[in-house]
Amino acid sequence: MNGVVMEILTEEQEKKAIGIFHGEAKVGEILGGFTQITLSPSDFSSPVSLQMALSRIYESMMKALEQGPKKKYVAEIRFTDSLGNPVVFAVDLGEKPPPFSKKQLKARVMVEVFEEEFEEH
């Protein structure tokens, strides 16, 4: 499921590279306040780092519980990039149930690479 990369020219003669990837999506529910709970590899680098991460998670959980549960729908998107690396990210689908009949879906990801000119003030 590698992506297709192509170069296109727009009306403004702006060069762009477009990558289109195909993968899978899994739709599910999460509690909105728990989205701040994350762990990274550096959280496991030492006992102190792990303790700090656990404290951060505990604080986030307490804050979420104080605010009350708020359900959100997300899609976890998985695909393989052009170099064969697995890529996983999430898309927020909102608070209402999405209009899909299945929880396992297909996904198409488009990446546009372009130069942006910055205006100096």
KAHU-V297973 format. One record per residue. N is the residue number from 0. RES is the residue in one letter. SS is DSSP state (A for helix, B for strand, O for the rest). PHI is phi as a letter, one per 30 degrees, with the letter a starting at -180 (* if undefined). Layout:
N;RES;SS;PHI + N;RES;SS;PHI
This chain:
0;M;O;* + 1;N;O;d + 2;G;O;d + 3;V;B;c + 4;V;B;c + 5;M;B;b + 6;E;B;c + 7;I;B;b + 8;L;B;b + 9;T;O;d + 10;E;O;d + 11;E;O;d + 12;Q;O;i + 13;E;O;c + 14;K;B;d + 15;K;B;b + 16;A;B;c + 17;I;B;c + 18;G;B;c + 19;I;B;c + 20;F;B;c + 21;H;B;c + 22;G;B;a + 23;E;B;c + 24;A;B;b + 25;K;B;b + 26;V;B;c + 27;G;B;a + 28;E;B;c + 29;I;B;b + 30;L;B;d + 31;G;A;e + 32;G;A;d + 33;F;A;d + 34;T;A;d + 35;Q;A;d + 36;I;O;d + 37;T;O;b + 38;L;O;b + 39;S;O;b + 40;P;A;e + 41;S;A;d + 42;D;A;d + 43;F;A;c + 44;S;O;d + 45;S;O;a + 46;P;A;e + 47;V;A;d + 48;S;A;d + 49;L;A;d + 50;Q;A;d + 51;M;A;d + 52;A;A;d + 53;L;A;d + 54;S;A;d + 55;R;A;d + 56;I;A;d + 57;Y;A;d + 58;E;A;d + 59;S;A;d + 60;M;A;d + 61;M;A;d + 62;K;A;d + 63;A;A;d + 64;L;A;d + 65;E;A;d + 66;Q;A;d + 67;G;O;j + 68;P;O;d + 69;K;O;b + 70;K;B;d + 71;K;B;b + 72;Y;B;c + 73;V;B;b + 74;A;B;c + 75;E;B;d + 76;I;B;c + 77;R;B;b + 78;F;B;a + 79;T;B;c + 80;D;O;d + 81;S;O;d + 82;L;O;c + 83;G;O;i + 84;N;O;d + 85;P;B;d + 86;V;B;b + 87;V;B;b + 88;F;B;a + 89;A;B;c + 90;V;B;b + 91;D;B;d + 92;L;B;c + 93;G;B;j + 94;E;O;c + 95;K;O;c + 96;P;O;e + 97;P;O;d + 98;P;O;d + 99;F;O;c + 100;S;O;d + 101;K;O;c + 102;K;O;c + 103;Q;B;c + 104;L;B;b + 105;K;B;c + 106;A;B;b + 107;R;B;b + 108;V;B;c + 109;M;B;c + 110;V;B;c + 111;E;B;c + 112;V;B;c + 113;F;B;a + 114;E;O;c + 115;E;O;c + 116;E;O;d + 117;F;O;c + 118;E;O;d + 119;E;O;d + 120;H;O;c
